[in-house]
Amino acid sequence: MLRILVFISIFLLSNHQVQSQQAQATSSTQQAKNIVFILSDDHRFDFMGFMGKVPFLETPSMDKMAQEGAHIKNAFVSTSLCSPSRASILTGQYAHKHQVIDNQSLVPAELTFFPEHLQKAGYQTGFVGKWHMGEHHDDPRPGFDYWASFRGQGTYYNPIINLNGHHINHRDSAYVTDVLTNYALNFLENREIEKPFFLYLSHKAVHAEFYPAQRHFGKYENEEIIYPKTMFPPGHSKAIVDSSEYNYQDIPNWVKAQRYSWHGVDYLYHGQYDFDTFYKRYCETLLALDESIGSVLKYLEENQLMENTIIFYMGDNGFSFGEHGLIDKRQAYEESMRVPLLVLEPSQIKAGTQVEEVIQNIDIAPTILELAGIKKPLIMDGSSFVPLLYGQQTEWRDTIFYEYFWERAFPQTPTTHAVRNNRYKFIRYHGIWDLNELYDLQEDPEEMNNLIRSEMHSDIARDLNQQLFEWLYKTSGEHMLLKPDKGKRFDHRYRGTY
């Protein structure tokens, strides 16, 4: 009888402990932080209203995030190109490691994206928008419970959306930014409320070619544009500065030649646009994007979700508007590799926080995993910047690295590597007979004076070049990745028909 009583007591105690552990797990899941990550395309770091770069540009939702949350002032991508950058965000790895090195590369089967870890930890996950990593299909990808996407670049008007495996044609001049916003809100409205959620809202905007929503088209038609100082070489009829300010002589020849190419100001998109119209349509296309951010914030506020939700807004790469006579991205100049990054969490982040440290896209995955209570996988190159958001003391890097691999589709930009610290940037070009570049960003933030020939700075250039190759060695990036060419125009029988 005594044995039976002891057995019953042990069983009841054990059962109580199991129930207690289950209750704690349930409570922990319920209290887990909700996470929203909003990504835009080709949005450069200083084209936000509060930055003052473009006097007429209005972005109230981005301004709100900066004023009430944190502005990461020095956010960068490790590759300034859509697919490689997006893969770096999702893997926490450099492009030479995840191997999505251009917009055609297939995603290696062995890659794991961080939403898969969130899903396994009990998060309900949703992806809405542009995927654009190699595979030109819109099928649902691993790691997401809810999927609303489109093939490749998609279209600005009347998009076809794959919703959880079923295609929906949007008609009547439906605008893609609005359509994606509605799907994002649909995910939030129909989620399982007992689970924490992760929403990845990935916009097409503001990818070229720029098409604003009809309600915004022409809004900035009569505004005056302020051209960058390096847009025209000294002696040009429209030159803003002379040779004492802009050292055009030591600009690489490939940059000078690109002025008259698809990605140059004198022949942009092969003459399809004039620069001023191009610039204004970009600004107008940003307006619906800002409204989308506002709609998500409004939903969270009205449904009492803001207290336990952290919201990120980021660009996948920057965009040049005339600097050194260039448009587009790919280069290692500031306008190309810097991106907007805003983080809002009213319950934890002090309003108006200014993060000065250099953050990269490879840091997004580790940061979100830490917020979800998940340990960072060792394979990730990035680090969590949660302490910086919360005003905590932590050791942090002062140097970042950049890489871009030559593309046959756009052969005017060479393979590029760069190293940047809080003062200097060294840019190295591979496979061409041309000048490298060195800039003192403290004295020359607009990168007007290439110091690569300066004897006073030769030791700095040499040291940065050594750091660059040490980084490549440590991260297994010394080998050159070559991917097969795809499509008719890459067939050797059609060479020269670019």
FENTA-V100608 format. One record per residue. RES is the residue in one letter. SS is DSSP state (helix for helix, strand for strand, loop for the rest). PSI is psi as a letter, one per 20 degrees, with the letter a starting at -180 (NA if undefined). D_CENTER is the distance of its C-alpha to the mean C-alpha in whole Angstrom. Layout:
RES&SS&PSI&D_CENTER  RES&SS&PSI&D_CENTER
//
This chain:
M&loop&g&69  L&helix&g&67  R&helix&h&65  I&helix&g&64  L&helix&g&63  V&helix&g&61  F&helix&g&59  I&helix&g&59  S&helix&g&58  I&helix&g&55  F&helix&g&54  L&helix&g&53  L&helix&g&52  S&helix&g&49  N&helix&h&49  H&helix&g&48  Q&helix&g&45  V&helix&g&44  Q&helix&h&43  S&helix&g&42  Q&helix&g&39  Q&helix&g&38  A&helix&g&39  Q&helix&g&36  A&helix&g&34  T&helix&g&34  S&helix&g&34  S&helix&g&31  T&helix&g&29  Q&helix&h&30  Q&helix&i&29  A&loop&q&25  K&loop&p&22  N&strand&q&20  I&strand&p&17  V&strand&p&14  F&strand&o&11  I&strand&p&10  L&strand&p&6  S&strand&r&7  D&loop&p&7  D&loop&k&8  H&loop&o&8  R&strand&r&10  F&loop&h&10  D&loop&j&14  F&loop&m&14  M&loop&q&15  G&helix&g&19  F&helix&i&20  M&helix&h&18  G&loop&j&21  K&loop&g&20  V&loop&o&21  P&loop&h&24  F&loop&i&24  L&loop&p&21  E&loop&o&21  T&loop&m&18  P&helix&h&20  S&helix&g&18  M&helix&g&15  D&helix&g&18  K&helix&g&20  M&helix&g&17  A&helix&g&17  Q&helix&h&21  E&helix&i&21  G&loop&c&19  A&strand&p&17  H&strand&o&15  I&strand&o&13  K&strand&h&14  N&strand&m&13  A&strand&p&9  F&strand&q&8  V&loop&q&6  S&loop&i&9  T&loop&p&9  S&loop&m&8  L&loop&q&9  C&helix&f&8  S&helix&g&10  P&helix&g&10  S&helix&g&6  R&helix&h&6  A&helix&h&10  S&helix&h&9  I&helix&g&7  L&helix&h&10  T&helix&h&13  G&loop&k&12  Q&loop&q&13  Y&loop&q&13  A&helix&h&13  H&helix&i&17  K&helix&g&18  H&helix&i&16  Q&loop&j&17  V&loop&n&15  I&loop&i&15  D&loop&a&15  N&loop&i&14  Q&loop&i&18  S&loop&p&18  L&loop&q&19  V&loop&p&18  P&loop&p&20  A&loop&h&22  E&loop&i&22  L&loop&p&19  T&loop&p&18  F&loop&q&15  F&helix&h&15  P&helix&h&16  E&helix&h&19  H&helix&h&20  L&helix&g&20  Q&helix&g&22  K&helix&h&25  A&loop&j&25  G&loop&j&26  Y&loop&q&23  Q&strand&p&23  T&strand&q&19  G&strand&p&18  F&strand&p&16  V&strand&p&15  G&strand&b&14  K&loop&p&12  W&loop&f&12  H&loop&l&13  M&loop&n&13  G&loop&f&17  E&loop&p&19  H&loop&l&20  H&loop&r&21  D&loop&j&20  D&loop&q&22  P&loop&p&21  R&loop&q&19  P&loop&q&20  G&loop&i&19  F&loop&p&20  D&loop&h&23  Y&strand&p&22  W&strand&p&20  A&strand&o&19  S&strand&a&18  F&loop&r&19  R&loop&p&19  G&loop&c&17  Q&loop&i&15  G&loop&a&18  T&loop&q&20  Y&loop&h&19  Y&strand&q&23  N&loop&l&25  P&loop&q&22  I&strand&o&24  I&strand&p&22  N&strand&o&23  L&strand&o&24  N&loop&k&25  G&loop&i&26  H&strand&p&28  H&strand&p&27  I&strand&p&27  N&strand&p&28  H&loop&p&27  R&loop&a&29  D&loop&l&31  S&loop&k&28  A&loop&p&25  Y&strand&p&22  V&helix&h&19  T&helix&g&17  D&helix&g&20  V&helix&g&21  L&helix&h&18  T&helix&g&18  N&helix&h&22  Y&helix&h&21  A&helix&g&19  L&helix&h&22  N&helix&g&24  F&helix&g&22  L&helix&g&23  E&helix&h&26  N&loop&j&28  R&loop&r&26  E&loop&o&29  I&loop&i&29  E&loop&i&31  K&loop&q&27  P&loop&q&24  F&strand&q&21  F&strand&p&17  L&strand&p&16  Y&strand&o&12  L&strand&o&12  S&strand&o&10  H&loop&q&11  K&loop&g&12  A&loop&q&12  V&loop&l&12  H&loop&q&12  A&loop&q&15  E&loop&q&18  F&loop&p&18  Y&loop&o&20  P&loop&r&21  A&loop&q&22  Q&loop&h&26  R&loop&i&27  H&loop&i&24  F&loop&p&25  G&loop&j&27  K&loop&h&27  Y&loop&k&26  E&loop&h&28  N&loop&j&31  E&loop&q&28  E&loop&p&28  I&loop&p&26  I&loop&o&25  Y&loop&q&25  P&loop&q&23  K&loop&h&26  T&loop&j&25  M&loop&h&25  F&loop&p&29  P&loop&q&31  P&loop&p&34  G&loop&i&37  H&loop&q&35  S&loop&h&36  K&loop&j&33  A&loop&p&32  I&loop&h&31  V&loop&r&32  D&loop&a&35  S&loop&i&35  S&loop&h&35  E&loop&g&32  Y&loop&o&30  N&loop&m&31  Y&helix&h&30  Q&helix&h&33  D&helix&k&30  I&loop&p&27  P&loop&q&27  N&helix&h&29  W&helix&h&26  V&helix&g&24  K&helix&g&27  A&helix&h&28  Q&helix&i&25  R&loop&h&26  Y&loop&k&28  S&loop&a&25  W&loop&h&23  H&loop&k&20  G&strand&q&23  V&loop&h&24  D&loop&i&28  Y&loop&k&27  L&helix&p&24  Y&helix&l&23  H&helix&l&27  G&helix&j&28  Q&loop&h&27  Y&loop&q&26  D&loop&q&27  F&helix&g&24  D&helix&g&25  T&helix&g&25  F&helix&g&22  Y&helix&g&20  K&helix&h&22  R&helix&h&21  Y&helix&g&17  C&helix&h&18  E&helix&h&20  T&helix&h&17  L&helix&h&15  L&helix&g&18  A&helix&h&18  L&helix&g&15  D&helix&h&16  E&helix&h&19  S&helix&g&17  I&helix&g&16  G&helix&h&19  S&helix&g&21  V&helix&g&19  L&helix&g&20  K&helix&g&23  Y&helix&g&24  L&helix&g&23  E&helix&g&25  E&helix&h&28  N&loop&k&28  Q&loop&k&28  L&loop&i&25  M&helix&h&24  E&helix&h&26  N&helix&k&24  T&strand&p&21  I&strand&p&17  I&strand&p&15  F&strand&q&11  Y&strand&p&9  M&strand&q&5  G&strand&q&4  D&loop&h&2  N&loop&r&5  G&loop&a&8  F&loop&p&11  S&strand&p&15  F&strand&m&18  G&loop&i&21  E&helix&p&20  H&helix&k&23  G&helix&j&23  L&strand&q&20  I&strand&r&18  D&strand&b&15  K&loop&b&12  R&loop&g&13  Q&loop&r&15  A&loop&j&15  Y&loop&q&16  E&helix&g&14  E&helix&h&13  S&helix&g&11  M&helix&i&9  R&strand&q&9  V&strand&q&7  P&loop&q&8  L&strand&o&8  L&strand&q&12  V&strand&p&14  L&strand&p&17  E&loop&n&20  P&loop&h&23  S&loop&i&25  Q&loop&h&24  I&loop&p&21  K&loop&p&24  A&loop&p&23  G&loop&j&22  T&strand&p&20  Q&strand&o&19  V&strand&o&17  E&strand&h&18  E&strand&q&17  V&strand&p&14  I&strand&q&11  Q&strand&r&9  N&loop&h&6  I&loop&i&10  D&helix&i&11  I&helix&g&9  A&helix&g&12  P&helix&h&15  T&helix&g&14  I&helix&h&15  L&helix&g&17  E&helix&g&19  L&helix&h&19  A&loop&j&21  G&loop&k&23  I&loop&p&22  K&loop&p&23  K&loop&p&20  P&loop&q&21  L&loop&h&22  I&loop&i&20  M&loop&p&17  D&loop&h&16  G&loop&r&14  S&loop&q&16  S&loop&p&16  F&loop&k&16  V&helix&g&18  P&helix&h&21  L&helix&h&19  L&helix&h&18  Y&loop&j&22  G&loop&k&23  Q&loop&q&25  Q&loop&p&26  T&loop&q&24  E&loop&p&24  W&loop&q&20  R&loop&q&19  D&loop&j&20  T&strand&p&18  I&strand&r&15  F&strand&q&15  Y&strand&q&14  E&strand&q&15  Y&strand&p&15  F&loop&p&17  W&loop&p&20  E&strand&p&20  R&loop&h&23  A&loop&h&22  F&strand&m&21  P&loop&i&23  Q&loop&i&23  T&loop&p&20  P&loop&r&21  T&strand&p&20  T&strand&p&18  H&strand&q&18  A&strand&q&18  V&strand&p&18  R&strand&p&18  N&strand&a&20  N&loop&i&21  R&loop&g&23  Y&strand&q&23  K&strand&p&20  F&strand&p&22  I&strand&p&21  R&strand&p&23  Y&strand&p&23  H&strand&p&25  G&loop&j&27  I&loop&q&28  W&loop&n&31  D&loop&r&29  L&loop&q&29  N&loop&r&26  E&strand&q&24  L&strand&p&25  Y&strand&p&24  D&strand&n&25  L&loop&h&22  Q&loop&g&25  E&loop&h&27  D&loop&m&25  P&loop&h&22  E&loop&j&22  E&loop&l&22  M&loop&i&26  N&loop&n&28  N&loop&o&27  L&loop&j&29  I&loop&h&29  R&loop&i&33  S&loop&p&34  E&helix&h&37  M&helix&h&36  H&helix&j&32  S&helix&h&33  D&helix&h&33  I&helix&g&29  A&helix&g&28  R&helix&g&30  D&helix&g&29  L&helix&h&25  N&helix&h&26  Q&helix&g&27  Q&helix&h&25  L&helix&g&22  F&helix&h&25  E&helix&h&25  W&helix&g&22  L&helix&h&22  Y&helix&g&25  K&helix&h&24  T&loop&j&21  S&loop&l&23  G&loop&j&21  E&loop&h&24  H&loop&q&25  M&loop&o&24  L&loop&p&22  L&loop&p&24  K&loop&q&23  P&loop&q&26  D&loop&q&25  K&loop&q&25  G&loop&r&27  K&helix&g&30  R&helix&i&29  F&helix&i&28  D&loop&p&32  H&helix&h&34  R&helix&i&37  Y&helix&j&34  R&loop&q&33  G&loop&i&33  T&loop&l&32  Y&loop&NA&28
//
